[in-house]
Amino acid sequence: MDRQAEFRRLYEAHRRAVHAYFTGRTGDPDLSADLMQDVFLRVWQHLDKVTDMPDDGQRAWIFTVARNLSIDTGRHQRTQAGTEQALARERAGTAASSAPASVAVIDAERVAIVSDAISRLPEEQRVALTMAAAGSMTSVEIGAAVGVPAGTVRYRLSLARRTLAEALDRYDGHAEES
Amino acid sequence: MSLDDDIAAWAATVRLTDADADAIFQRIVATPVRSATATPSLAPSWWRSFNAGFAARMVASTSPARRAA
């Protein structure tokens, strides 16, 4: 397999997980794309070493790089701004989407509630939830990536889901009142 | 919508699109790979030559002071 094809295989196997990991940490999908690029640039530079590893080792190497990647102050500020912009985009999208009005608006409002609640979660819960939901990863895979037991990941997911459910219950309560 | 549906709908808003992912891939593979150039090693006699040169310069630079004293 040539170098680019080998890199493509690794990239497709891990990019969603890495992007989800950074989205969980920063709350900003655009910044996460930049960080993901930094990680895979290192993979590209060290491809010979990485391809010699077993699959588990490859994932561990990639996430070690991801965990060690510094998120500097400038990027952190962009994160804050990005989170606000992302929420604003979601709300604008809600307003712009015409069609079966009320249902679409309520669905979009619920997504905004979820998004807001996720942004307020403790980072470790937010990372676990984002990797599970956006990265389609199992608890075992998340645990291996972030360096904690799968049981701990399941516990964090459970706490996160409870928080989200409470936020949606409050929203549903208000919706029924009005 | 169930909680899972709500979370899935949110996840769809933050997931990287395939087009964006492909653009990143293309940028990365366009980056030249740093070749692992071996650092040239010093000649075996380098340290001996360095010491000899250093000693000679020390002697040369301190001898006027010794003469003055």
gemmi code that builds the backbone of each chain (N, CA, C; Angstrom):
import gemmi

chains = {
    "A": [
        ("MET", (0.850, -1.191, 0.000), (0.000, 0.000, 0.000), (0.890, 1.248, 0.000)),
        ("ASP", (0.560, 2.227, -0.869), (1.439, 3.390, -0.894), (1.191, 4.283, 0.320)),
        ("ARG", (2.084, 5.224, 0.477), (2.072, 6.064, 1.680), (0.736, 6.804, 1.857)),
        ("GLN", (0.260, 7.405, 0.766), (-0.972, 8.199, 0.871), (-2.187, 7.315, 1.180)),
        ("ALA", (-2.217, 6.125, 0.569), (-3.338, 5.207, 0.813), (-3.323, 4.718, 2.262)),
        ("GLU", (-2.130, 4.470, 2.769), (-2.009, 4.036, 4.167), (-2.469, 5.131, 5.114)),
        ("PHE", (-2.088, 6.361, 4.772), (-2.507, 7.492, 5.610), (-4.027, 7.674, 5.523)),
        ("ARG", (-4.583, 7.506, 4.334), (-6.042, 7.632, 4.151), (-6.771, 6.624, 5.049)),
        ("ARG", (-6.241, 5.414, 5.105), (-6.881, 4.374, 5.925), (-6.899, 4.803, 7.399)),
        ("LEU", (-5.756, 5.289, 7.877), (-5.680, 5.728, 9.278), (-6.580, 6.942, 9.525)),
        ("TYR", (-6.554, 7.852, 8.589), (-7.337, 9.097, 8.721), (-8.826, 8.769, 8.811)),
        ("GLU", (-9.293, 7.932, 7.909), (-10.725, 7.591, 7.911), (-11.106, 6.778, 9.147)),
        ("ALA", (-10.167, 5.983, 9.638), (-10.476, 5.153, 10.815), (-10.587, 5.976, 12.089)),
        ("HIS", (-9.869, 7.093, 12.166), (-9.765, 7.797, 13.458), (-10.219, 9.252, 13.442)),
        ("ARG", (-10.477, 9.827, 12.285), (-10.733, 11.276, 12.264), (-11.993, 11.669, 13.036)),
        ("ARG", (-13.042, 10.853, 12.945), (-14.284, 11.215, 13.643), (-14.074, 11.221, 15.154)),
        ("ALA", (-13.349, 10.223, 15.610), (-13.097, 10.119, 17.054), (-12.242, 11.291, 17.536)),
        ("VAL", (-11.226, 11.633, 16.752), (-10.336, 12.725, 17.168), (-11.089, 14.056, 17.142)),
        ("HIS", (-11.876, 14.257, 16.108), (-12.644, 15.504, 16.022), (-13.643, 15.588, 17.176)),
        ("ALA", (-14.291, 14.473, 17.475), (-15.265, 14.458, 18.580), (-14.561, 14.728, 19.904)),
        ("TYR", (-13.375, 14.162, 20.058), (-12.617, 14.386, 21.299), (-12.350, 15.877, 21.495)),
        ("PHE", (-11.878, 16.537, 20.448), (-11.571, 17.965, 20.582), (-12.845, 18.797, 20.728)),
        ("THR", (-13.902, 18.375, 20.054), (-15.164, 19.108, 20.199), (-15.646, 19.020, 21.642)),
        ("GLY", (-15.461, 17.851, 22.242), (-15.825, 17.700, 23.648), (-14.978, 18.577, 24.548)),
        ("ARG", (-13.704, 18.684, 24.220), (-12.821, 19.486, 25.071), (-13.050, 20.979, 24.880)),
        ("THR", (-13.240, 21.409, 23.634), (-13.265, 22.853, 23.366), (-14.673, 23.404, 23.167)),
        ("GLY", (-15.604, 22.559, 22.751), (-16.951, 23.036, 22.442), (-17.041, 23.722, 21.100)),
        ("ASP", (-15.966, 23.701, 20.335), (-15.940, 24.433, 19.066), (-15.539, 23.491, 17.923)),
        ("PRO", (-16.492, 23.117, 17.071), (-16.179, 22.180, 15.984), (-15.130, 22.709, 15.006)),
        ("ASP", (-15.124, 24.035, 14.769), (-14.155, 24.593, 13.817), (-12.732, 24.536, 14.385)),
        ("LEU", (-12.607, 24.938, 15.624), (-11.303, 24.843, 16.290), (-10.862, 23.379, 16.354)),
        ("SER", (-11.823, 22.504, 16.588), (-11.514, 21.076, 16.670), (-10.991, 20.547, 15.341)),
        ("ALA", (-11.502, 21.100, 14.252), (-10.999, 20.692, 12.934), (-9.530, 21.102, 12.784)),
        ("ASP", (-9.192, 22.306, 13.281), (-7.786, 22.754, 13.240), (-6.897, 21.816, 14.058)),
        ("LEU", (-7.383, 21.490, 15.248), (-6.593, 20.634, 16.140), (-6.460, 19.229, 15.562)),
        ("MET", (-7.552, 18.742, 14.966), (-7.516, 17.428, 14.330), (-6.461, 17.424, 13.213)),
        ("GLN", (-6.422, 18.522, 12.464), (-5.430, 18.619, 11.391), (-4.017, 18.539, 11.970)),
        ("ASP", (-3.787, 19.221, 13.100), (-2.464, 19.170, 13.740), (-2.087, 17.734, 14.119)),
        ("VAL", (-3.063, 17.012, 14.663), (-2.802, 15.628, 15.075), (-2.431, 14.781, 13.864)),
        ("PHE", (-3.237, 14.882, 12.804), (-2.983, 14.015, 11.645), (-1.765, 14.462, 10.843)),
        ("LEU", (-1.393, 15.717, 11.002), (-0.137, 16.147, 10.387), (1.030, 15.407, 11.039)),
        ("ARG", (0.934, 15.215, 12.344), (1.981, 14.449, 13.043), (1.942, 12.982, 12.612)),
        ("VAL", (0.739, 12.467, 12.420), (0.628, 11.080, 11.923), (1.311, 10.986, 10.559)),
        ("TRP", (1.042, 11.952, 9.710), (1.626, 11.977, 8.357), (3.151, 12.035, 8.425)),
        ("GLN", (3.651, 12.836, 9.380), (5.108, 12.974, 9.505), (5.756, 11.708, 10.069)),
        ("HIS", (4.988, 10.962, 10.864), (5.554, 9.763, 11.508), (4.866, 8.489, 11.015)),
        ("LEU", (4.431, 8.527, 9.785), (3.591, 7.434, 9.274), (4.279, 6.068, 9.355)),
        ("ASP", (5.561, 6.034, 9.041), (6.261, 4.737, 9.051), (6.208, 4.096, 10.433)),
        ("LYS", (6.416, 4.953, 11.444), (6.400, 4.442, 12.818), (4.994, 3.967, 13.201)),
        ("VAL", (3.983, 4.757, 12.819), (2.613, 4.445, 13.227), (2.100, 3.189, 12.529)),
        ("THR", (2.432, 3.030, 11.270), (1.919, 1.869, 10.536), (2.540, 0.558, 11.018)),
        ("ASP", (3.679, 0.663, 11.673), (4.299, -0.552, 12.228), (3.602, -1.039, 13.495)),
        ("MET", (2.707, -0.200, 14.034), (2.041, -0.559, 15.300), (0.782, -1.379, 15.036)),
        ("PRO", (0.346, -2.174, 16.029), (-0.963, -2.826, 15.907), (-2.068, -1.760, 15.998)),
        ("ASP", (-3.307, -2.138, 15.636), (-4.407, -1.166, 15.595), (-4.586, -0.427, 16.923)),
        ("ASP", (-4.557, -1.180, 18.025), (-4.725, -0.547, 19.341), (-3.615, 0.462, 19.600)),
        ("GLY", (-2.422, 0.081, 19.211), (-1.275, 0.968, 19.398), (-1.406, 2.234, 18.570)),
        ("GLN", (-1.946, 2.081, 17.358), (-2.139, 3.256, 16.502), (-3.111, 4.241, 17.153)),
        ("ARG", (-4.227, 3.701, 17.642), (-5.216, 4.580, 18.289), (-4.610, 5.245, 19.528)),
        ("ALA", (-3.874, 4.453, 20.304), (-3.259, 5.001, 21.519), (-2.268, 6.103, 21.163)),
        ("TRP", (-1.485, 5.889, 20.119), (-0.484, 6.886, 19.707), (-1.181, 8.171, 19.279)),
        ("ILE", (-2.220, 8.024, 18.471), (-2.941, 9.196, 17.958), (-3.563, 9.997, 19.110)),
        ("PHE", (-4.143, 9.293, 20.076), (-4.783, 10.017, 21.171), (-3.774, 10.556, 22.182)),
        ("THR", (-2.606, 9.944, 22.243), (-1.552, 10.541, 23.076), (-1.157, 11.890, 22.479)),
        ("VAL", (-1.006, 11.917, 21.174), (-0.692, 13.191, 20.507), (-1.822, 14.194, 20.760)),
        ("ALA", (-3.063, 13.737, 20.623), (-4.212, 14.632, 20.801), (-4.258, 15.188, 22.223)),
        ("ARG", (-4.041, 14.317, 23.188), (-4.111, 14.766, 24.592), (-2.985, 15.747, 24.907)),
        ("ASN", (-1.827, 15.525, 24.274), (-0.674, 16.378, 24.571), (-0.667, 17.675, 23.776)),
        ("LEU", (-1.542, 17.759, 22.800), (-1.547, 18.962, 21.970), (-1.980, 20.144, 22.819)),
        ("SER", (-1.152, 21.140, 22.846), (-1.505, 22.288, 23.690), (-2.592, 23.109, 23.004)),
        ("ILE", (-3.507, 23.531, 23.822), (-4.539, 24.426, 23.321), (-4.206, 25.781, 23.922)),
        ("ASP", (-3.546, 26.615, 23.109), (-3.011, 27.854, 23.675), (-4.116, 28.877, 23.940)),
        ("THR", (-3.700, 29.980, 24.526), (-4.668, 30.985, 24.972), (-5.484, 31.524, 23.811)),
        ("GLY", (-4.809, 31.820, 22.728), (-5.519, 32.372, 21.579), (-6.584, 31.426, 21.094)),
        ("ARG", (-6.201, 30.148, 21.060), (-7.165, 29.158, 20.617), (-8.309, 29.052, 21.617)),
        ("HIS", (-7.957, 29.175, 22.926), (-9.000, 29.063, 23.936), (-10.008, 30.197, 23.783)),
        ("GLN", (-9.479, 31.405, 23.483), (-10.392, 32.531, 23.291), (-11.273, 32.297, 22.075)),
        ("ARG", (-10.644, 31.753, 21.034), (-11.445, 31.428, 19.852), (-12.512, 30.405, 20.205)),
        ("THR", (-12.152, 29.514, 21.135), (-13.117, 28.505, 21.570), (-14.365, 29.150, 22.135)),
        ("GLN", (-14.130, 30.110, 23.047), (-15.271, 30.779, 23.681), (-16.126, 31.449, 22.611)),
        ("ALA", (-15.447, 32.190, 21.707), (-16.182, 32.892, 20.661), (-16.875, 31.889, 19.755)),
        ("GLY", (-16.170, 30.799, 19.466), (-16.735, 29.776, 18.580), (-17.978, 29.139, 19.151)),
        ("THR", (-17.957, 28.922, 20.455), (-19.127, 28.322, 21.095), (-20.328, 29.244, 20.959)),
        ("GLU", (-20.086, 30.530, 21.199), (-21.173, 31.505, 21.063), (-21.690, 31.525, 19.624)),
        ("GLN", (-20.724, 31.538, 18.667), (-21.124, 31.587, 17.256), (-21.899, 30.339, 16.865)),
        ("ALA", (-21.424, 29.191, 17.370), (-22.100, 27.939, 17.019), (-23.537, 27.952, 17.526)),
        ("LEU", (-23.704, 28.440, 18.756), (-25.061, 28.521, 19.298), (-25.901, 29.497, 18.485)),
        ("ALA", (-25.278, 30.636, 18.112), (-26.010, 31.633, 17.329), (-26.417, 31.056, 15.982)),
        ("ARG", (-25.484, 30.274, 15.370), (-25.802, 29.670, 14.064), (-26.978, 28.726, 14.181)),
        ("GLU", (-26.947, 27.949, 15.267), (-28.050, 27.000, 15.456), (-29.383, 27.726, 15.587)),
        ("ARG", (-29.349, 28.842, 16.357), (-30.600, 29.578, 16.551), (-31.036, 30.234, 15.260)),
        ("ALA", (-30.046, 30.768, 14.489), (-30.372, 31.389, 13.203), (-30.946, 30.341, 12.266)),
        ("GLY", (-30.343, 29.156, 12.294), (-30.839, 28.062, 11.450), (-32.267, 27.724, 11.815)),
        ("THR", (-32.547, 27.780, 13.082), (-33.907, 27.521, 13.554), (-34.865, 28.529, 12.951)),
        ("ALA", (-34.463, 29.799, 13.013), (-35.350, 30.844, 12.521), (-35.505, 30.764, 11.012)),
        ("ALA", (-34.412, 30.404, 10.330), (-34.446, 30.414, 8.866), (-35.238, 29.239, 8.298)),
        ("SER", (-35.215, 28.109, 9.003), (-35.898, 26.963, 8.423), (-37.401, 27.210, 8.431)),
        ("SER", (-37.957, 27.270, 7.251), (-39.382, 27.552, 7.111), (-40.172, 26.289, 7.418)),
        ("ALA", (-40.959, 25.898, 6.510), (-41.679, 24.627, 6.462), (-42.498, 24.281, 7.710)),
        ("PRO", (-42.652, 22.961, 7.959), (-43.637, 22.555, 8.970), (-43.335, 23.236, 10.294)),
        ("ALA", (-43.489, 24.502, 10.261), (-43.156, 25.457, 11.296), (-42.967, 24.915, 12.706)),
        ("SER", (-44.037, 24.738, 13.443), (-43.923, 24.491, 14.878), (-43.053, 23.289, 15.215)),
        ("VAL", (-43.227, 22.190, 14.509), (-42.444, 20.977, 14.813), (-40.964, 21.233, 14.618)),
        ("ALA", (-40.639, 21.844, 13.466), (-39.226, 22.117, 13.188), (-38.642, 23.072, 14.217)),
        ("VAL", (-39.408, 24.065, 14.599), (-38.918, 25.042, 15.574), (-38.695, 24.375, 16.927)),
        ("ILE", (-39.658, 23.555, 17.339), (-39.512, 22.879, 18.630), (-38.305, 21.950, 18.608)),
        ("ASP", (-38.149, 21.191, 17.511), (-36.996, 20.289, 17.416), (-35.696, 21.075, 17.514)),
        ("ALA", (-35.637, 22.193, 16.786), (-34.416, 22.998, 16.807), (-34.193, 23.600, 18.181)),
        ("GLU", (-35.261, 23.989, 18.828), (-35.124, 24.533, 20.191), (-34.587, 23.463, 21.137)),
        ("ARG", (-35.065, 22.238, 20.958), (-34.581, 21.148, 21.822), (-33.082, 20.906, 21.591)),
        ("VAL", (-32.677, 20.977, 20.316), (-31.254, 20.803, 20.018), (-30.449, 21.927, 20.661)),
        ("ALA", (-30.999, 23.144, 20.626), (-30.300, 24.275, 21.256), (-30.205, 24.073, 22.770)),
        ("ILE", (-31.282, 23.524, 23.359), (-31.256, 23.244, 24.805), (-30.167, 22.213, 25.103)),
        ("VAL", (-30.138, 21.148, 24.289), (-29.123, 20.100, 24.472), (-27.724, 20.699, 24.329)),
        ("SER", (-27.550, 21.514, 23.290), (-26.251, 22.117, 23.035), (-25.806, 22.975, 24.213)),
        ("ASP", (-26.730, 23.769, 24.718), (-26.418, 24.638, 25.853), (-26.071, 23.809, 27.095)),
        ("ALA", (-26.869, 22.766, 27.323), (-26.621, 21.921, 28.497), (-25.275, 21.203, 28.374)),
        ("ILE", (-24.942, 20.761, 27.164), (-23.658, 20.071, 26.960), (-22.500, 21.035, 27.217)),
        ("SER", (-22.658, 22.278, 26.763), (-21.562, 23.240, 26.961), (-21.320, 23.514, 28.441)),
        ("ARG", (-22.332, 23.257, 29.283), (-22.181, 23.503, 30.729), (-21.730, 22.257, 31.495)),
        ("LEU", (-21.659, 21.126, 30.835), (-21.235, 19.901, 31.523), (-19.768, 20.006, 31.946)),
        ("PRO", (-19.388, 19.299, 33.007), (-17.955, 19.180, 33.307), (-17.229, 18.579, 32.100)),
        ("GLU", (-15.990, 19.018, 31.881), (-15.298, 18.630, 30.649), (-15.246, 17.114, 30.445)),
        ("GLU", (-14.987, 16.369, 31.523), (-14.834, 14.921, 31.340), (-16.155, 14.277, 30.867)),
        ("GLN", (-17.282, 14.811, 31.342), (-18.581, 14.284, 30.874), (-18.847, 14.728, 29.436)),
        ("ARG", (-18.489, 15.985, 29.160), (-18.735, 16.523, 27.811), (-17.916, 15.753, 26.771)),
        ("VAL", (-16.664, 15.442, 27.131), (-15.802, 14.700, 26.200), (-16.387, 13.313, 25.951)),
        ("ALA", (-16.778, 12.641, 27.035), (-17.324, 11.284, 26.882), (-18.587, 11.298, 26.029)),
        ("LEU", (-19.471, 12.245, 26.311), (-20.734, 12.301, 25.571), (-20.498, 12.635, 24.097)),
        ("THR", (-19.599, 13.574, 23.845), (-19.342, 13.977, 22.458), (-18.693, 12.846, 21.673)),
        ("MET", (-17.767, 12.144, 22.324), (-17.122, 11.029, 21.622), (-18.124, 9.918, 21.329)),
        ("ALA", (-19.055, 9.703, 22.258), (-20.065, 8.663, 22.039), (-21.049, 9.084, 20.949)),
        ("ALA", (-21.517, 10.336, 21.041), (-22.586, 10.776, 20.127), (-22.051, 11.171, 18.751)),
        ("ALA", (-21.030, 12.034, 18.750), (-20.528, 12.527, 17.461), (-19.455, 11.613, 16.887)),
        ("GLY", (-18.732, 10.905, 17.762), (-17.678, 10.026, 17.278), (-18.105, 8.586, 17.124)),
        ("SER", (-19.347, 8.286, 17.538), (-19.892, 6.922, 17.434), (-18.953, 5.893, 18.076)),
        ("MET", (-18.412, 6.247, 19.230), (-17.464, 5.346, 19.897), (-18.131, 4.639, 21.069)),
        ("THR", (-17.650, 3.440, 21.346), (-18.143, 2.686, 22.504), (-17.421, 3.173, 23.768)),
        ("SER", (-17.960, 2.775, 24.913), (-17.325, 3.158, 26.181), (-15.904, 2.616, 26.264)),
        ("VAL", (-15.712, 1.406, 25.758), (-14.371, 0.800, 25.788), (-13.401, 1.633, 24.939)),
        ("GLU", (-13.853, 2.026, 23.744), (-12.994, 2.815, 22.851), (-12.688, 4.187, 23.458)),
        ("ILE", (-13.711, 4.804, 24.054), (-13.507, 6.126, 24.671), (-12.528, 6.000, 25.835)),
        ("GLY", (-12.735, 4.967, 26.643), (-11.849, 4.757, 27.789), (-10.408, 4.581, 27.353)),
        ("ALA", (-10.202, 3.793, 26.297), (-8.837, 3.576, 25.811), (-8.243, 4.889, 25.299)),
        ("ALA", (-9.085, 5.700, 24.681), (-8.584, 6.948, 24.101), (-8.230, 7.977, 25.168)),
        ("VAL", (-9.058, 8.096, 26.184), (-8.798, 9.145, 27.185), (-8.069, 8.612, 28.418)),
        ("GLY", (-7.829, 7.302, 28.453), (-7.022, 6.735, 29.521), (-7.764, 6.502, 30.824)),
        ("VAL", (-9.047, 6.110, 30.729), (-9.792, 5.750, 31.951), (-10.533, 4.437, 31.680)),
        ("PRO", (-10.928, 3.718, 32.738), (-11.668, 2.464, 32.516), (-13.030, 2.721, 31.843)),
        ("ALA", (-13.497, 1.710, 31.113), (-14.783, 1.836, 30.414), (-15.925, 2.107, 31.397)),
        ("GLY", (-15.827, 1.532, 32.599), (-16.866, 1.755, 33.605), (-16.965, 3.223, 33.996)),
        ("THR", (-15.813, 3.875, 34.063), (-15.798, 5.309, 34.383), (-16.463, 6.105, 33.267)),
        ("VAL", (-16.210, 5.699, 32.029), (-16.835, 6.375, 30.885), (-18.356, 6.219, 30.956)),
        ("ARG", (-18.805, 4.992, 31.264), (-20.254, 4.748, 31.345), (-20.885, 5.608, 32.443)),
        ("TYR", (-20.163, 5.748, 33.548), (-20.677, 6.569, 34.655), (-20.779, 8.037, 34.214)),
        ("ARG", (-19.742, 8.525, 33.533), (-19.759, 9.914, 33.058), (-20.898, 10.128, 32.061)),
        ("LEU", (-21.098, 9.137, 31.194), (-22.183, 9.249, 30.207), (-23.538, 9.297, 30.912)),
        ("SER", (-23.654, 8.472, 31.939), (-24.915, 8.420, 32.680), (-25.209, 9.764, 33.347)),
        ("LEU", (-24.188, 10.366, 33.960), (-24.366, 11.681, 34.594), (-24.730, 12.741, 33.551)),
        ("ALA", (-24.053, 12.687, 32.434), (-24.299, 13.678, 31.383), (-25.733, 13.555, 30.860)),
        ("ARG", (-26.159, 12.320, 30.629), (-27.509, 12.104, 30.105), (-28.559, 12.579, 31.114)),
        ("ARG", (-28.272, 12.358, 32.397), (-29.229, 12.798, 33.420), (-29.359, 14.334, 33.393)),
        ("THR", (-28.230, 15.003, 33.262), (-28.249, 16.479, 33.204), (-29.038, 16.964, 31.992)),
        ("LEU", (-28.814, 16.312, 30.861), (-29.518, 16.722, 29.638), (-31.017, 16.458, 29.772)),
        ("ALA", (-31.334, 15.322, 30.345), (-32.757, 14.986, 30.520), (-33.440, 16.018, 31.419)),
        ("GLU", (-32.742, 16.452, 32.462), (-33.318, 17.462, 33.361), (-33.518, 18.789, 32.624)),
        ("ALA", (-32.539, 19.145, 31.801), (-32.658, 20.402, 31.042), (-33.843, 20.333, 30.082)),
        ("LEU", (-34.024, 19.184, 29.449), (-35.145, 19.043, 28.510), (-36.479, 18.987, 29.257)),
        ("ASP", (-36.477, 18.384, 30.426), (-37.709, 18.355, 31.232), (-38.143, 19.774, 31.589)),
        ("ARG", (-37.160, 20.606, 31.964), (-37.490, 21.998, 32.295), (-38.060, 22.701, 31.073)),
        ("TYR", (-37.447, 22.442, 29.903), (-37.929, 23.057, 28.659), (-39.348, 22.578, 28.360)),
        ("ASP", (-39.587, 21.274, 28.497), (-40.918, 20.731, 28.213), (-41.951, 21.307, 29.178)),
        ("GLY", (-41.535, 21.494, 30.442), (-42.428, 22.079, 31.440), (-42.827, 23.486, 31.066)),
        ("HIS", (-41.834, 24.274, 30.625), (-42.132, 25.649, 30.203), (-43.015, 25.654, 28.969)),
        ("ALA", (-42.724, 24.724, 28.039), (-43.495, 24.687, 26.787), (-44.953, 24.378, 27.066)),
        ("GLU", (-45.197, 23.494, 28.034), (-46.590, 23.153, 28.353), (-47.305, 24.309, 29.034)),
        ("GLU", (-46.563, 25.052, 29.879), (-47.172, 26.192, 30.568), (-47.600, 27.260, 29.593)),
        ("SER", (-46.767, 27.519, 28.553), (-47.055, 28.625, 27.640), (-48.020, 28.216, 26.534)),
    ],
    "B": [
        ("MET", (-39.608, 13.859, 20.498), (-38.258, 13.297, 20.324), (-37.758, 12.721, 21.644)),
        ("SER", (-37.047, 11.589, 21.562), (-36.443, 11.020, 22.771), (-35.121, 11.722, 23.050)),
        ("LEU", (-34.572, 11.471, 24.228), (-33.275, 12.070, 24.565), (-32.210, 11.644, 23.563)),
        ("ASP", (-32.236, 10.362, 23.173), (-31.254, 9.884, 22.191), (-31.391, 10.622, 20.868)),
        ("ASP", (-32.647, 10.868, 20.461), (-32.861, 11.613, 19.209), (-32.310, 13.026, 19.329)),
        ("ASP", (-32.559, 13.648, 20.484), (-32.072, 15.017, 20.691), (-30.550, 15.063, 20.649)),
        ("ILE", (-29.930, 14.088, 21.298), (-28.460, 14.056, 21.318), (-27.917, 13.784, 19.912)),
        ("ALA", (-28.593, 12.875, 19.205), (-28.148, 12.571, 17.833), (-28.295, 13.800, 16.937)),
        ("ALA", (-29.384, 14.548, 17.128), (-29.591, 15.757, 16.325), (-28.513, 16.791, 16.635)),
        ("TRP", (-28.165, 16.906, 17.915), (-27.078, 17.829, 18.287), (-25.750, 17.362, 17.690)),
        ("ALA", (-25.498, 16.043, 17.771), (-24.227, 15.501, 17.260), (-24.071, 15.812, 15.772)),
        ("ALA", (-25.185, 15.788, 15.056), (-25.121, 16.070, 13.616), (-24.696, 17.514, 13.355)),
        ("THR", (-24.963, 18.406, 14.311), (-24.598, 19.814, 14.099), (-23.115, 20.074, 14.365)),
        ("VAL", (-22.453, 19.193, 15.107), (-21.043, 19.441, 15.432), (-20.085, 18.538, 14.646)),
        ("ARG", (-20.639, 17.527, 13.983), (-19.782, 16.566, 13.272), (-19.146, 17.245, 12.059)),
        ("LEU", (-17.910, 16.886, 11.786), (-17.208, 17.422, 10.619), (-17.821, 16.842, 9.348)),
        ("THR", (-18.070, 17.695, 8.358), (-18.633, 17.169, 7.110), (-17.547, 16.413, 6.340)),
        ("ASP", (-17.988, 15.521, 5.464), (-17.020, 14.759, 4.668), (-16.189, 15.691, 3.779)),
        ("ALA", (-16.841, 16.745, 3.272), (-16.119, 17.690, 2.401), (-15.009, 18.395, 3.188)),
        ("ASP", (-15.327, 18.835, 4.404), (-14.308, 19.498, 5.234), (-13.192, 18.519, 5.600)),
        ("ALA", (-13.587, 17.290, 5.922), (-12.591, 16.278, 6.280), (-11.669, 16.005, 5.097)),
        ("ASP", (-12.246, 15.972, 3.913), (-11.425, 15.697, 2.736), (-10.479, 16.866, 2.440)),
        ("ALA", (-10.977, 18.093, 2.669), (-10.119, 19.270, 2.450), (-8.916, 19.223, 3.401)),
        ("ILE", (-9.160, 18.827, 4.635), (-8.062, 18.719, 5.611), (-7.079, 17.638, 5.167)),
        ("PHE", (-7.642, 16.506, 4.706), (-6.785, 15.410, 4.234), (-5.862, 15.904, 3.111)),
        ("GLN", (-6.454, 16.634, 2.166), (-5.648, 17.105, 1.026), (-4.556, 18.067, 1.482)),
        ("ARG", (-4.888, 18.932, 2.454), (-3.869, 19.866, 2.957), (-2.716, 19.103, 3.613)),
        ("ILE", (-3.055, 18.057, 4.352), (-2.005, 17.310, 5.067), (-1.091, 16.588, 4.080)),
        ("VAL", (-1.691, 15.901, 3.109), (-0.833, 15.100, 2.215), (-0.024, 15.983, 1.262)),
        ("ALA", (-0.426, 17.267, 1.168), (0.375, 18.195, 0.353), (1.593, 18.701, 1.122)),
        ("THR", (1.641, 18.391, 2.421), (2.753, 18.850, 3.261), (3.958, 17.938, 3.057)),
        ("PRO", (5.102, 18.517, 2.744), (6.279, 17.665, 2.564), (6.627, 16.937, 3.861)),
        ("VAL", (7.047, 15.714, 3.709), (7.443, 14.926, 4.881), (8.882, 15.268, 5.213)),
        ("ARG", (9.087, 15.590, 6.485), (10.454, 15.906, 6.910), (11.303, 14.638, 6.823)),
        ("SER", (12.386, 14.732, 6.084), (13.238, 13.538, 5.983), (14.079, 13.442, 7.249)),
        ("ALA", (14.222, 12.225, 7.691), (15.002, 12.006, 8.911), (16.475, 11.975, 8.559)),
        ("THR", (17.052, 13.154, 8.420), (18.471, 13.206, 8.058), (19.320, 12.927, 9.286)),
        ("ALA", (20.249, 12.032, 9.134), (21.114, 11.684, 10.256), (22.089, 12.836, 10.525)),
        ("THR", (22.260, 13.146, 11.787), (23.217, 14.198, 12.137), (24.625, 13.678, 11.874)),
        ("PRO", (25.399, 14.413, 11.066), (26.756, 13.903, 10.785), (27.572, 13.834, 12.077)),
        ("SER", (28.229, 12.728, 12.273), (28.995, 12.583, 13.516), (30.334, 13.301, 13.381)),
        ("LEU", (30.916, 13.634, 14.523), (32.200, 14.321, 14.534), (33.319, 13.322, 14.238)),
        ("ALA", (34.356, 13.835, 13.667), (35.520, 12.989, 13.419), (36.092, 12.544, 14.769)),
        ("PRO", (36.648, 11.332, 14.839), (37.155, 10.828, 16.118), (38.223, 11.736, 16.738)),
        ("SER", (38.952, 12.451, 15.896), (40.043, 13.276, 16.433), (39.575, 14.681, 16.808)),
        ("TRP", (38.237, 14.952, 16.660), (37.760, 16.327, 16.857), (38.040, 16.843, 18.266)),
        ("TRP", (37.733, 16.029, 19.251), (37.848, 16.486, 20.636), (39.314, 16.765, 20.998)),
        ("ARG", (40.225, 15.911, 20.482), (41.650, 16.116, 20.754), (42.124, 17.423, 20.116)),
        ("SER", (41.683, 17.660, 18.876), (42.079, 18.891, 18.179), (41.505, 20.113, 18.895)),
        ("PHE", (40.259, 19.981, 19.341), (39.612, 21.106, 20.020), (40.381, 21.460, 21.299)),
        ("ASN", (40.710, 20.424, 22.080), (41.418, 20.657, 23.335), (42.793, 21.288, 23.101)),
        ("ALA", (43.479, 20.782, 22.095), (44.815, 21.314, 21.793), (44.715, 22.780, 21.400)),
        ("GLY", (43.735, 23.091, 20.547), (43.543, 24.475, 20.096), (43.152, 25.374, 21.257)),
        ("PHE", (42.298, 24.864, 22.099), (41.830, 25.653, 23.239), (42.980, 25.956, 24.194)),
        ("ALA", (43.786, 24.927, 24.470), (44.918, 25.114, 25.382), (45.901, 26.122, 24.807)),
        ("ALA", (46.147, 26.014, 23.511), (47.090, 26.937, 22.883), (46.586, 28.374, 22.993)),
        ("ARG", (45.292, 28.562, 22.797), (44.740, 29.916, 22.881), (44.783, 30.448, 24.321)),
        ("MET", (44.568, 29.578, 25.279), (44.640, 29.995, 26.686), (46.044, 30.473, 27.028)),
        ("VAL", (47.000, 29.687, 26.578), (48.400, 30.035, 26.865), (48.738, 31.360, 26.202)),
        ("ALA", (48.319, 31.489, 24.940), (48.648, 32.707, 24.193), (47.988, 33.932, 24.827)),
        ("SER", (46.783, 33.756, 25.319), (46.070, 34.928, 25.847), (46.484, 35.303, 27.260)),
        ("THR", (47.054, 34.388, 27.998), (47.446, 34.708, 29.376), (48.923, 35.025, 29.488)),
        ("SER", (49.733, 34.679, 28.501), (51.176, 34.886, 28.636), (51.574, 36.369, 28.771)),
        ("PRO", (50.955, 37.321, 28.102), (51.316, 38.723, 28.310), (51.113, 39.134, 29.755)),
        ("ALA", (50.089, 38.657, 30.368), (49.839, 39.018, 31.757), (50.903, 38.428, 32.661)),
        ("ARG", (51.297, 37.168, 32.334), (52.350, 36.539, 33.148), (53.664, 37.322, 33.004)),
        ("ARG", (53.935, 37.770, 31.759), (55.161, 38.532, 31.539), (55.121, 39.859, 32.296)),
        ("ALA", (53.941, 40.461, 32.283), (53.802, 41.748, 32.982), (54.006, 41.591, 34.482)),
        ("ALA", (53.547, 40.425, 34.991), (53.679, 40.183, 36.429), (55.142, 39.818, 36.702)),
    ],
}
model = gemmi.Model(1)
for chain_id, residues in chains.items():
    chain = gemmi.Chain(chain_id)
    for i, (resn, *xyz) in enumerate(residues, 1):
        res = gemmi.Residue()
        res.name, res.seqid = resn, gemmi.SeqId(i, " ")
        for name, pos in zip(("N", "CA", "C"), xyz):
            atom = gemmi.Atom()
            atom.name, atom.element = name, gemmi.Element(name[0])
            atom.pos, atom.b_iso = gemmi.Position(*pos), 0.0
            res.add_atom(atom)
        chain.add_residue(res)
    model.add_chain(chain)
structure = gemmi.Structure()
structure.add_model(model)
structure.setup_entities()
